[in-house]
Amino acid sequence: MVLTESDLIGGDKIARQFAALRDDIATLSDDEPWLKEWLGREATKGGELFTIAKLNRAKNGSLDAPASDPTSRTAIIRSFNAWTRDVIAHIDAYRVSARTADVVREWDAEAGGA
């Protein structure tokens, strides 16, 4: 999932991807609840970044109007895309790890979370 400025005008593609992500999370086995919880938190974080970027774009009242603050929005888009890369890297690492709660706790600790 990569966010671009054009995604902020409609955002349907990104919204559909988040809906699919949440559906995928819900279908995961309950054998690894720590993974489901982490993915849920990450989906929320990504959704918040997307919403912040859309609100920044719509700050002047219209999604079709000229961009209101392109500099800060560019930073938000970069943060969103970095979040995407980090989530993918963690999922790839998890697949080849011991697949324990400790793996996820380490990510949370690195991020300053739980």
C-alpha positions in Angstrom: 0.0 0.0 0.0 1.6 3.3 -1.2 0.0 6.6 -0.6 0.2 9.4 -3.2 -1.3 12.9 -3.3 -3.9 11.7 -5.8 -5.2 9.1 -3.3 -6.2 12.0 -1.0 -8.8 13.3 -3.4 -11.0 10.3 -3.5 -9.2 7.8 -1.3 -11.4 4.9 -2.4 -8.4 2.7 -3.3 -6.7 3.1 0.1 -10.0 2.8 2.0 -10.6 -0.5 0.2 -7.1 -1.7 1.0 -7.6 -0.9 4.7 -11.0 -2.7 4.7 -9.3 -5.8 3.1 -6.5 -5.6 5.7 -9.0 -5.6 8.5 -10.8 -8.5 7.0 -7.5 -10.4 6.6 -6.6 -9.7 10.2 -10.0 -11.0 11.4 -9.5 -14.3 9.5 -6.1 -15.0 11.1 -6.0 -17.9 13.5 -6.4 -17.2 17.2 -3.3 -19.3 17.8 -1.2 -16.1 17.7 -3.2 -13.4 19.4 -0.2 -11.2 19.8 0.2 -11.0 16.0 -3.5 -10.2 15.5 -3.4 -7.5 18.2 -0.2 -6.0 16.7 -1.7 -6.0 13.2 -4.8 -4.4 14.5 -2.8 -1.6 16.2 -0.8 -1.1 13.0 -3.9 -0.9 10.9 -5.3 1.7 13.2 -2.0 3.7 13.0 -2.0 3.5 9.2 -5.6 4.6 9.1 -4.9 7.5 11.3 -2.0 8.6 9.1 -4.3 8.4 6.0 -7.0 10.3 7.7 -4.6 13.1 8.8 -3.3 13.4 5.3 -6.9 13.6 3.9 -7.8 16.2 6.5 -4.7 18.2 5.7 -5.7 18.2 2.0 -9.3 19.2 2.9 -8.3 21.8 5.4 -9.6 24.5 3.2 -13.0 22.8 3.0 -12.9 21.0 -0.4 -11.1 17.9 -1.5 -11.1 19.2 -5.0 -9.7 22.6 -4.1 -6.0 23.4 -4.4 -3.9 21.7 -1.7 -3.8 23.7 1.6 -0.5 22.7 3.1 1.6 20.6 0.6 4.8 20.7 2.7 3.3 19.1 5.8 1.2 16.7 3.8 4.3 15.5 1.9 5.8 14.7 5.3 2.6 12.9 6.3 2.6 10.9 3.1 6.2 10.0 3.7 5.4 8.8 7.2 2.5 6.7 5.8 4.7 5.1 3.2 7.5 4.5 5.8 4.8 2.9 8.0 3.8 0.6 5.1 7.5 -0.4 4.6 8.0 -1.1 8.3 4.8 -3.2 8.6 5.8 -5.3 5.6 9.4 -5.8 6.9 8.0 -6.9 10.3 5.6 -9.3 8.7 8.4 -10.8 6.6 10.7 -11.0 9.6 7.9 -12.7 11.7 7.4 -15.4 9.0 11.0 -16.6 9.5 11.1 -15.9 13.3 10.1 -18.1 16.2 6.6 -16.6 15.8 6.3 -15.8 19.5 4.8 -13.0 21.5 8.4 -11.9 22.3 9.0 -11.0 18.6 6.0 -8.6 18.6 7.0 -7.2 22.0 10.4 -6.3 20.6 8.7 -4.3 17.8 6.5 -2.5 20.3 9.6 -1.7 22.4 11.5 -0.4 19.4 8.5 1.8 18.6 8.2 3.0 22.2 4.9 1.2 22.6 3.7 -1.5 25.0 
